[in-house]
């Protein structure tokens, strides 16, 4: 599996057979991050009303668009069948409801969805635009997941103390931070990555020194490690 971080909560995730997924695409002009360049098969958005998380309309091609909040509200699971046999059978997206920070400093909080899916035998979890401490049900939803994409910039997403408590309970094998401040991020209203990394010893943190990595199930660490990607530039 290849995973590439565009910026904010947007990743390009591609299976070994070529199934391509984009998560939470943003508006380039307001976020500061580059446009998505290539056409995926599936786009997953955590809500349909946040231009930092929902801009499937700006993604090239004609992908299947999955709204995680809608999935969570309609039973919690949606199977997307592949139209090309060489890509495999498709992917199933599971989702659970979430909320932006109830004390959001900039606007009234909106609902969104956190979600997970499996690619090449690797389960991938995505925190969407979660802004609060995770409940027992939300923590259980992600417990034991292989790769967890976490909002690591503090308010208006989950506060870092609450995030660390969630990760200690869920015990993902690999944590990939997202949604933190970078040199490209225009609003400048979230924390730099150092704040999140201060919760972990240096020996538990790896730096990809690139915007993308390849992951194999057999090579994932047996216990939680943090892997920091550079955003695509």
C-alpha positions in Angstrom: 0.0 0.0 0.0 1.2 3.5 -0.8 0.1 6.4 1.3 0.8 10.0 0.4 -0.1 13.1 2.4 -1.3 16.1 0.4 -1.9 18.2 3.5 -4.5 18.8 6.2 -6.6 15.6 6.3 -6.1 14.7 2.7 -4.3 11.5 1.8 -3.8 9.5 -1.4 -3.9 5.8 -0.6 -3.3 3.3 -3.3 -3.4 -0.5 -3.1 -0.8 -2.8 -4.6 -3.4 -3.6 -7.3 -4.0 0.0 -8.1 -7.2 0.9 -6.3 -6.9 4.6 -5.5 -8.6 6.4 -2.6 -8.5 10.1 -1.6 -9.5 11.2 1.9 -11.0 14.6 2.9 -10.0 16.8 0.0 -9.6 20.5 0.7 -9.9 23.8 -1.2 -6.4 24.7 -2.4 -6.9 28.4 -2.4 -8.0 28.6 1.2 -5.8 25.9 2.7 -2.6 26.6 0.8 -2.1 23.0 -0.3 -1.7 21.9 -3.8 -4.6 20.6 -5.9 -5.1 16.8 -6.2 -3.4 16.0 -9.6 -4.7 12.5 -10.5 -8.0 10.8 -10.6 -8.8 8.3 -7.8 -11.4 5.6 -7.8 -13.0 6.6 -4.5 -13.1 9.9 -2.5 -14.1 9.8 1.1 -15.3 13.0 2.8 -16.0 13.4 6.5 -18.8 15.9 5.9 -20.4 17.7 3.0 -20.1 21.3 4.3 -16.5 22.0 5.3 -14.2 23.2 2.5 -11.2 21.8 4.3 -12.6 18.3 4.3 -15.3 17.9 1.6 -14.1 19.2 -1.8 -14.7 16.0 -3.8 -15.8 18.3 -6.6 -12.2 19.5 -7.1 -10.8 15.9 -7.5 -10.1 14.9 -11.1 -12.0 12.1 -12.8 -15.4 10.6 -11.8 -14.7 8.8 -8.5 -17.3 7.3 -6.3 -17.8 9.8 -3.5 -18.5 8.5 0.0 -19.8 10.8 2.7 -18.6 9.2 6.0 -21.2 11.1 8.1 -24.0 9.8 5.8 -22.6 6.3 6.1 -22.5 6.5 9.9 -26.1 7.7 10.0 -27.3 5.0 7.6 -26.0 1.9 9.4 -22.3 2.5 9.6 -21.0 0.6 6.6 -20.9 1.0 2.8 -19.4 -1.4 0.3 -18.0 0.2 -2.9 -17.6 -2.4 -5.6 -14.8 -2.1 -8.1 -15.8 -1.7 -11.7 -12.4 -3.0 -12.8 -11.6 -6.6 -11.9 -7.9 -6.0 -11.9 -8.3 -3.7 -8.9 -9.9 -6.4 -6.8 -13.4 -6.4 -5.4 -13.5 -2.9 -4.1 -13.4 -1.4 -0.5 -15.8 -1.2 2.4 -16.0 2.0 4.4 -17.1 1.9 8.0 -18.0 5.1 9.8 -19.0 6.5 13.1 -20.5 9.9 13.9 -18.3 12.7 15.3 -18.5 16.4 16.0 -16.3 19.4 15.6 -15.1 21.0 18.9 -18.2 22.0 21.0 -16.2 25.1 22.0 -15.1 25.9 18.5 -13.5 29.4 18.4 -14.5 30.3 14.9 -18.0 29.0 14.1 -20.8 26.8 15.5 -19.6 23.1 15.5 -20.8 20.8 12.7 -21.2 17.0 12.6 -18.8 14.9 10.6 -17.8 11.3 10.4 -14.7 9.3 11.4 -14.0 6.3 9.2 -11.9 3.2 8.5 -11.3 0.8 5.6 -9.0 -2.0 4.7 -6.5 -2.0 1.9 -3.9 -4.9 1.2 -4.9 -6.4 4.6 -4.0 -3.1 6.4 -6.8 -1.4 8.3 -6.7 2.4 8.0 -8.5 4.8 10.4 -9.2 8.5 9.7 -10.3 10.9 12.4 -12.1 13.2 9.9 -12.6 16.6 11.6 -13.2 15.3 15.2 -12.9 18.1 17.8 -13.6 16.5 21.2 -12.4 13.7 23.4 -13.4 10.3 21.9 -16.2 8.4 23.6 -15.9 4.7 24.6 -17.8 3.8 21.5 -15.6 5.9 19.2 -12.5 4.5 20.8 -13.7 0.9 20.4 -14.4 1.7 16.8 -10.7 2.2 16.2 -9.2 -0.2 18.8 -6.6 -2.5 17.3 -6.4 -0.7 14.0 -3.2 -0.9 12.0 -2.7 2.6 10.7 -4.4 5.6 12.4 -4.5 9.0 10.7 -4.9 11.5 13.6 -5.7 15.2 13.9 -2.5 16.5 15.6 -2.9 20.2 15.5 -4.9 20.8 18.7 -8.0 23.0 18.8 -10.3 23.2 16.9 -9.7 19.5 16.5 -9.2 17.1 19.5 -7.0 18.5 22.2 -3.7 16.7 22.4 -4.1 15.4 25.9 -7.4 13.8 24.8 -5.8 12.5 21.6 -3.0 10.8 23.5 -5.5 9.1 25.9 -7.4 7.8 22.8 -4.2 6.5 21.2 -3.1 4.8 24.4 -6.4 3.1 24.6 -6.8 2.1 21.0 -3.2 1.0 20.5 -2.8 1.4 16.7 0.3 -0.1 15.3 1.2 3.1 13.3 0.1 6.7 14.0 0.4 9.1 11.1 -0.3 12.7 12.2 -2.3 15.1 10.0 -4.2 18.4 10.3 -1.2 20.2 11.9 0.4 23.5 10.9 2.9 23.5 8.1 4.7 26.1 6.0 2.0 25.8 3.4 -1.1 26.0 5.7 -2.6 29.5 5.2 -4.9 29.9 8.2 -2.1 29.5 10.8 -4.6 28.6 13.5 -3.3 25.2 14.6 -0.2 23.8 16.2 3.1 22.7 14.7 3.9 19.0 14.8 6.4 19.5 17.7 3.4 19.9 20.1 2.1 16.4 19.3 5.5 14.8 19.2 6.3 16.0 22.7 3.9 13.3 23.9 6.3 10.6 22.6 10.0 9.8 23.2 12.2 10.3 20.2 12.8 6.6 20.1 9.1 6.0 19.2 9.0 8.5 16.3 10.1 8.1 12.7 10.3 10.7 10.0 9.6 9.7 6.4 11.5 12.8 5.1 9.0 12.6 2.1 5.3 13.0 1.5 4.7 9.3 0.8 5.7 5.8 2.0 4.9 2.2 1.1 3.5 0.0 3.9 3.3 -3.7 4.1 1.3 -5.6 6.8 4.3 -7.7 7.7 6.5 -4.7 8.3 4.1 -2.8 10.6 5.5 -2.4 14.2 4.2 -4.7 16.9 3.3 -1.7 19.1 2.6 1.9 18.5 5.0 4.0 16.6 4.6 7.5 15.1 5.5 8.2 11.5 5.6 11.8 10.3 5.1 12.5 6.6 6.0 15.8 4.9 3.1 17.3 3.0 3.2 17.2 -0.8 5.0 20.2 -2.2 
